[in-house]
Amino acid sequence: MTEDFLIFALIGFGAQLVDGALGMAFGVLSTTSLLAFGVPPATASAVTHVTEIFTTAASGTSHVIHRNVNWRLVARLAPAGMIGGGVGAFILANIDARTIQPLVSAYLMAIGLYILFKAFRPLWPREVRDWLVPWIGAGGGLLDAMGGGGWGPIVTSSLIGRGHAPRQVIGSTNLTEFLVTTVISATFIVTLGWSELSSAAGLIVGGVLAAPLGGLVVSRVPTRPLMVVVGLLIIATSIPRIVQAF
């Protein structure tokens, strides 16, 4: 095994454990790590999403077994998320990397700030408005593809904020993400080619090893402290690339 493979395997394992606990952050943690190693934004997003085909399949299965999935929610999220994800991947693959890298880093830093905001903000019960679910899914898929992550922070946080049961939201968004990320990955493979995605092997191995723990972790790990750590980590890794760009 090469050193890079082991590093990416550890990144995948850690990111997936966090994702299993929060229902978010695998994409943003993996993408910020790949960008830190000099991987171009489109390739970083593509590698992350190819990896997520495997991790979300394993994680989604774990949540189904632990009865964390609301199938009606999945049916409303999936089509819109798949359309938004395909459009976002196509746009990112056709934009010059030097142009988009500062924007991707700024987007990831915004996600980090948003996670911090959600960590300290109490979630008061609200009326559940199901008509918004497809729109949340479409926006989450679009931004997830273009930023290399964000499905969880956008979709999970929005649905919980609207009053859906947190446990079912985390399970449902993890399962739905498998369908969304499959469409995103297929779009990247068609536009970029498979040879650009060799870095995915380590992330896949580490992520798949951690993914079956997701259904268990979500009921055991304190959510608020973990959200603070993840938000600060994403911000800390994004700021140097934004400064370097200017």
Stockholm file with secondary structure:
# STOCKHOLM 1.0

chainA/1-246         MTEDFLIFALIGFGAQLVDGALGMAFGVLSTTSLLAFGVPPATASAVTHVTEIFTTAASGTSHVIHRNVNWRLVARLAPAGMIGGGVGAFILANIDARTIQPLVSAYLMAIGLYILFKAFRPLWPREVRDWLVPWIGAGGGLLDAMGGGGWGPIVTSSLIGRGHAPRQVIGSTNLTEFLVTTVISATFIVTLGWSELSSAAGLIVGGVLAAPLGGLVVSRVPTRPLMVVVGLLIIATSIPRIVQAF
#=GR chainA/1-246 SS CCHHHHHHHHHHHHHHHHHHHHSCCHHHHHHHHHHHTTCCHHHHHHHHHHHHHHHHHHHHHHHHHTTCCCHHHHHHHHHHHHHHHHHHHHHHHTSCHHHHHHHHHHHHHHHHHHHHHHHHSCCCCCCCCGGGHHHHHHHHHHHHHHHTCCHIIIIIHHHHHTTCCHHHHHHHHHHHHHHHHHHHHHHHHHHHCGGGGTTHHHHHHHHHHHGGGHHHHTTTSCHHHHHHHHHHHHHHHHHHHHHHHC
#=GC SS_cons         CCHHHHHHHHHHHHHHHHHHHHSCCHHHHHHHHHHHTTCCHHHHHHHHHHHHHHHHHHHHHHHHHTTCCCHHHHHHHHHHHHHHHHHHHHHHHTSCHHHHHHHHHHHHHHHHHHHHHHHHSCCCCCCCCGGGHHHHHHHHHHHHHHHTCCHIIIIIHHHHHTTCCHHHHHHHHHHHHHHHHHHHHHHHHHHHCGGGGTTHHHHHHHHHHHGGGHHHHTTTSCHHHHHHHHHHHHHHHHHHHHHHHC
//
